[in-house]
Amino acid sequence: YARSEALKRSSRVEVCASADRADCSGSAAWGDGWIVFNDANGNGSAEADELLRVWEPPGGGVRITSNVPNAIYTGMGMAVLPAGVASASFLTTHDNCSGGNARNSTLSLSGTLQTQKTTDGCP
């Protein structure tokens, strides 16, 4: 969603973990929910008129862990990640996860997202 909005608007769009569903939390706690906003002024903060979409915590025993607190898409659809991070990784598991039922999604700097099954995080 964030990448397509950046392309559609030809503008910087950020997606970030957000515990209060209004501001970026600055942590990689994606299980608390997340927001997408059009950072038109480039200040890295979600202004009320920039908010595009809000995701509530997934609940139901679903856990999402990551190595990044946010990702930014340029108006050309390229990803901008925190300094020193070559790709963002999002691991989605469930309390009752077993075998290869976890999912690892990797966001590359080209802006593409690939998801694969994994045993990481599952007993």
C-alpha positions as CSV (number, residue, x, y, z in Angstrom):
1,Y,0.0,0.0,0.0
2,A,2.7,2.5,1.0
3,R,4.7,2.0,-2.2
4,S,1.7,2.3,-4.5
5,E,0.7,5.5,-2.7
6,A,4.2,6.9,-3.1
7,L,4.1,6.1,-6.8
8,K,0.6,7.5,-7.2
9,R,1.4,10.7,-5.4
10,S,5.0,11.0,-6.8
11,S,5.8,11.9,-3.2
12,R,7.6,10.5,-0.1
13,V,5.4,8.0,1.8
14,E,6.5,6.5,5.1
15,V,5.2,3.4,6.9
16,C,6.2,3.0,10.6
17,A,5.4,1.1,13.8
18,S,2.9,3.1,15.8
19,A,1.5,2.2,19.3
20,D,-0.9,5.2,19.4
21,R,-2.0,5.0,15.7
22,A,-1.0,8.6,15.2
23,D,2.8,8.9,15.4
24,C,5.8,6.7,14.7
25,S,6.9,5.0,17.9
26,G,10.5,4.9,16.9
27,S,10.7,1.2,17.8
28,A,10.4,-2.0,15.7
29,A,7.3,-3.1,17.6
30,W,5.1,-3.7,14.6
31,G,2.8,-5.9,16.6
32,D,1.5,-2.7,18.3
33,G,0.1,-1.5,14.9
34,W,1.5,0.8,12.2
35,I,0.6,3.8,10.1
36,V,1.2,5.0,6.6
37,F,1.5,8.7,5.9
38,N,2.4,11.0,3.0
39,D,5.4,12.9,4.4
40,A,4.9,15.8,2.1
41,N,7.0,18.2,4.2
42,G,9.8,15.6,4.7
43,N,10.0,16.1,8.4
44,G,9.6,12.3,9.2
45,S,6.6,13.0,11.5
46,A,3.0,12.1,10.7
47,E,0.9,15.3,10.6
48,A,-2.9,14.8,11.0
49,D,-3.5,15.8,7.4
50,E,-0.8,13.5,6.1
51,L,-2.1,10.2,7.6
52,L,-3.2,7.8,4.9
53,R,-4.0,4.6,6.7
54,V,-3.9,3.1,10.2
55,W,-3.4,-0.6,11.0
56,E,-4.5,-1.9,14.4
57,P,-2.5,-4.5,16.3
58,P,-3.1,-7.9,14.6
59,G,-4.2,-9.6,17.9
60,G,-5.2,-13.2,18.1
61,G,-1.7,-14.3,19.1
62,V,0.0,-12.9,16.0
63,R,3.5,-11.5,16.5
64,I,5.4,-9.3,14.1
65,T,9.1,-8.5,14.7
66,S,11.4,-6.5,12.5
67,N,14.9,-5.1,12.3
68,V,13.6,-1.6,11.4
69,P,11.1,0.9,13.0
70,N,10.1,2.4,9.6
71,A,10.5,2.4,5.9
72,I,10.2,5.3,3.5
73,Y,9.2,5.0,-0.2
74,T,10.3,7.7,-2.6
75,G,8.0,9.0,-5.3
76,M,9.8,6.6,-7.7
77,G,8.9,3.6,-5.4
78,M,12.4,3.0,-4.1
79,A,12.8,2.1,-0.4
80,V,14.8,4.2,2.0
81,L,15.8,2.3,5.1
82,P,17.5,3.4,8.3
83,A,21.3,3.9,8.1
84,G,23.3,0.7,7.8
85,V,20.3,-1.5,6.9
86,A,20.5,-3.1,3.5
87,S,17.0,-4.8,3.7
88,A,14.1,-4.8,6.2
89,S,12.9,-8.1,7.6
90,F,9.5,-8.7,9.1
91,L,8.9,-12.0,10.8
92,T,5.2,-12.9,11.4
93,T,4.5,-15.8,13.8
94,H,1.5,-17.0,15.8
95,D,1.4,-18.3,19.4
96,N,0.5,-21.8,18.0
97,C,3.0,-21.6,15.2
98,S,4.7,-24.9,14.3
99,G,6.9,-26.2,11.5
100,G,7.3,-23.9,8.5
101,N,4.2,-21.8,9.3
102,A,5.9,-18.5,10.0
103,R,6.4,-15.9,7.3
104,N,9.4,-13.8,6.7
105,S,8.9,-10.7,4.5
106,T,12.0,-8.9,3.2
107,L,11.9,-5.4,1.8
108,S,14.7,-4.5,-0.5
109,L,16.0,-1.1,-1.4
110,S,14.4,-1.4,-4.8
111,G,11.1,-1.3,-3.0
112,T,10.0,-4.9,-3.6
113,L,8.7,-7.1,-0.9
114,Q,9.3,-10.9,-0.9
115,T,7.6,-13.3,1.5
116,Q,8.5,-16.9,2.2
117,K,7.7,-19.6,4.7
118,T,10.2,-20.1,7.4
119,T,10.7,-22.2,10.6
120,D,12.2,-19.1,12.4
121,G,10.1,-18.2,15.4
122,C,8.2,-21.5,15.4
123,P,9.0,-24.4,17.7
